[in-house]
Amino acid sequence: MAGQIKVTLNRSVIGCTPAQRKVVAALGFKKRGTSKILPDNAAIRGAIKKVEHLFVWEEA
């Protein structure tokens, strides 16, 4: 799992629970359609797994 992943917030957080909103904010996303290159580690993958219905991700 070494390396980086490209993560894109594909859906809005409208209608999500407050806990899901916090996960999205902790990953550094504010607006729909934004992308970030994040480190590929267990913590990041776990956070993405919590809200995987909102994200699209790929190996960077």
Residue frames as a rotation matrix with the C-alpha (Angstrom) as fourth column:
MET 1
0.558 0.830 0.000 0.00
0.830 -0.558 0.000 0.00
0.000 0.000 -1.000 0.00
ALA 2
-0.227 -0.678 -0.699 2.90
0.519 -0.692 0.502 2.37
-0.824 -0.249 0.509 -0.46
GLY 3
-0.709 -0.077 0.701 2.39
0.679 -0.344 0.649 5.28
0.191 0.936 0.296 -2.78
GLN 4
-0.819 0.450 -0.357 -0.43
-0.273 -0.851 -0.448 7.69
-0.505 -0.270 0.820 -3.41
ILE 5
-0.419 0.767 0.486 -4.07
0.884 0.467 0.025 7.62
-0.208 0.440 -0.874 -4.48
LYS 6
-0.957 0.230 0.176 -6.11
-0.143 -0.904 0.402 10.23
0.252 0.360 0.898 -6.32
VAL 7
-0.524 0.810 -0.264 -9.45
0.789 0.346 -0.508 10.81
-0.320 -0.474 -0.820 -4.63
THR 8
-0.876 0.338 0.344 -12.34
-0.063 -0.787 0.613 12.82
0.479 0.516 0.711 -6.12
LEU 9
-0.672 0.738 -0.064 -15.44
0.079 -0.016 -0.997 13.90
-0.736 -0.675 -0.048 -4.21
ASN 10
-0.945 0.259 0.202 -18.03
0.252 0.178 0.951 12.83
0.211 0.949 -0.233 -6.76
ARG 11
0.012 1.000 -0.022 -21.23
0.659 0.009 0.752 13.42
0.752 -0.023 -0.658 -4.78
SER 12
-0.162 0.022 0.987 -22.42
-0.418 -0.907 -0.049 16.13
0.894 -0.420 0.156 -2.41
VAL 13
-0.912 -0.189 -0.364 -22.58
0.246 0.458 -0.854 15.74
0.328 -0.869 -0.371 1.37
ILE 14
-0.478 0.836 0.270 -26.15
-0.865 -0.501 0.018 17.05
0.150 -0.225 0.963 1.41
GLY 15
0.551 0.785 -0.283 -28.24
-0.673 0.619 0.406 14.40
0.494 -0.034 0.869 3.11
CYS 16
-0.083 -0.657 -0.749 -25.26
0.185 0.728 -0.660 12.75
0.979 -0.194 0.061 4.80
THR 17
0.749 0.273 -0.603 -25.01
0.607 0.080 0.791 12.23
0.264 -0.959 -0.106 8.53
PRO 18
0.874 -0.440 0.205 -22.87
-0.482 -0.839 0.254 14.62
0.060 -0.320 -0.945 10.59
ALA 19
0.417 -0.747 0.518 -20.31
-0.099 0.529 0.843 11.84
-0.904 -0.402 0.147 11.11
GLN 20
0.370 -0.241 0.897 -19.98
0.873 0.420 -0.247 11.35
-0.317 0.875 0.366 7.35
ARG 21
0.895 -0.022 0.446 -19.56
0.174 -0.902 -0.395 15.10
0.411 0.431 -0.803 6.85
LYS 22
0.732 -0.651 0.198 -16.74
-0.516 -0.342 0.785 15.11
-0.444 -0.678 -0.586 9.41
VAL 23
0.278 -0.626 0.728 -14.94
0.457 0.753 0.473 12.31
-0.845 0.201 0.496 7.57
VAL 24
0.554 -0.026 0.832 -15.17
0.810 -0.215 -0.546 14.23
0.193 0.976 -0.098 4.28
ALA 25
0.914 -0.215 0.344 -13.90
-0.251 -0.966 0.063 17.40
0.319 -0.144 -0.937 5.97
ALA 26
0.610 -0.719 0.334 -11.07
-0.260 0.216 0.941 15.49
-0.748 -0.661 -0.055 7.69
LEU 27
0.256 -0.489 0.834 -9.91
0.817 0.571 0.084 14.28
-0.517 0.660 0.545 4.28
GLY 28
-0.580 -0.560 -0.592 -9.73
0.291 -0.821 0.492 17.95
-0.761 0.113 0.639 3.22
PHE 29
-0.705 0.395 0.589 -12.70
0.634 -0.020 0.773 18.17
0.317 0.918 -0.236 0.85
LYS 30
-0.710 0.495 -0.501 -15.13
0.003 -0.709 -0.705 21.09
-0.704 -0.502 0.502 0.79
LYS 31
-0.008 0.698 -0.716 -16.77
-0.832 -0.402 -0.382 21.11
-0.554 0.592 0.585 -2.63
ARG 32
0.557 0.328 0.763 -18.11
0.135 0.871 -0.472 18.45
-0.820 0.366 0.441 -4.95
GLY 33
0.973 -0.151 0.176 -15.87
0.182 0.032 -0.983 17.66
0.143 0.988 0.058 -7.89
THR 34
0.506 -0.843 0.181 -12.57
-0.858 -0.514 0.002 18.46
0.091 -0.156 -0.983 -6.18
SER 35
0.804 -0.340 -0.488 -9.65
0.202 0.928 -0.312 16.05
0.559 0.152 0.815 -6.32
LYS 36
0.553 -0.693 0.462 -6.68
-0.824 -0.371 0.429 15.44
-0.126 -0.618 -0.776 -4.05
ILE 37
0.209 -0.606 -0.767 -3.62
-0.158 0.754 -0.638 13.25
0.965 0.255 0.061 -4.10
LEU 38
0.615 0.087 0.784 -3.45
-0.783 -0.049 0.620 11.51
0.092 -0.995 0.038 -0.71
PRO 39
-0.552 -0.830 0.073 -0.97
-0.831 0.542 -0.127 9.05
0.066 -0.131 -0.989 0.79
ASP 40
0.264 0.607 -0.750 -2.00
-0.505 0.749 0.428 5.43
0.822 0.266 0.504 0.37
ASN 41
-0.867 -0.492 0.079 -2.14
-0.316 0.421 -0.850 4.11
0.385 -0.762 -0.520 3.92
ALA 42
-0.640 0.622 -0.451 -4.59
0.683 0.730 0.039 2.25
0.353 -0.283 -0.892 6.14
ALA 43
-0.540 0.430 -0.724 -5.95
0.449 -0.580 -0.679 5.40
-0.712 -0.692 0.120 7.80
ILE 44
-0.654 0.269 -0.707 -6.83
-0.631 -0.709 0.314 7.10
-0.417 0.652 0.633 4.50
ARG 45
-0.785 0.362 -0.503 -8.32
-0.181 0.643 0.744 3.93
0.593 0.675 -0.439 3.03
GLY 46
-0.652 0.551 -0.520 -10.41
0.758 0.459 -0.464 3.42
-0.017 -0.697 -0.717 6.18
ALA 47
-0.528 0.439 -0.727 -11.76
-0.005 -0.858 -0.514 6.97
-0.849 -0.268 0.455 6.00
ILE 48
-0.695 0.260 -0.670 -12.62
-0.718 -0.212 0.662 6.55
0.030 0.942 0.334 2.31
LYS 49
-0.837 0.368 -0.404 -14.34
0.275 0.923 0.269 3.24
0.472 0.114 -0.874 3.11
LYS 50
-0.648 0.593 -0.477 -16.67
0.493 -0.151 -0.857 5.05
-0.580 -0.791 -0.195 5.57
VAL 51
0.186 0.687 -0.702 -18.00
-0.212 -0.670 -0.711 7.29
-0.959 0.281 0.021 2.79
GLU 52
-0.695 -0.597 0.401 -17.09
0.202 0.373 0.905 5.32
-0.690 0.710 -0.138 -0.33
HIS 53
0.074 0.807 0.586 -20.45
0.939 0.141 -0.313 6.12
-0.335 0.574 -0.747 -1.94
LEU 54
0.809 0.214 -0.548 -19.34
0.140 -0.975 -0.174 9.78
-0.572 0.064 -0.818 -2.22
PHE 55
0.145 -0.906 -0.397 -15.87
-0.603 -0.399 0.691 9.22
-0.784 0.139 -0.605 -3.72
VAL 56
0.985 -0.166 -0.048 -14.17
0.063 0.601 -0.797 7.94
0.161 0.781 0.603 -6.82
TRP 57
0.482 -0.872 0.090 -10.54
-0.633 -0.276 0.723 6.95
-0.606 -0.405 -0.685 -6.33
GLU 58
0.947 -0.297 -0.121 -7.68
0.091 0.611 -0.787 5.50
0.307 0.734 0.605 -8.33
GLU 59
0.408 -0.890 -0.204 -3.98
0.769 0.214 0.602 4.79
-0.492 -0.402 0.772 -7.95
ALA 60
0.955 -0.093 -0.280 -1.88
-0.190 -0.920 -0.342 7.87
-0.226 0.380 -0.897 -8.65
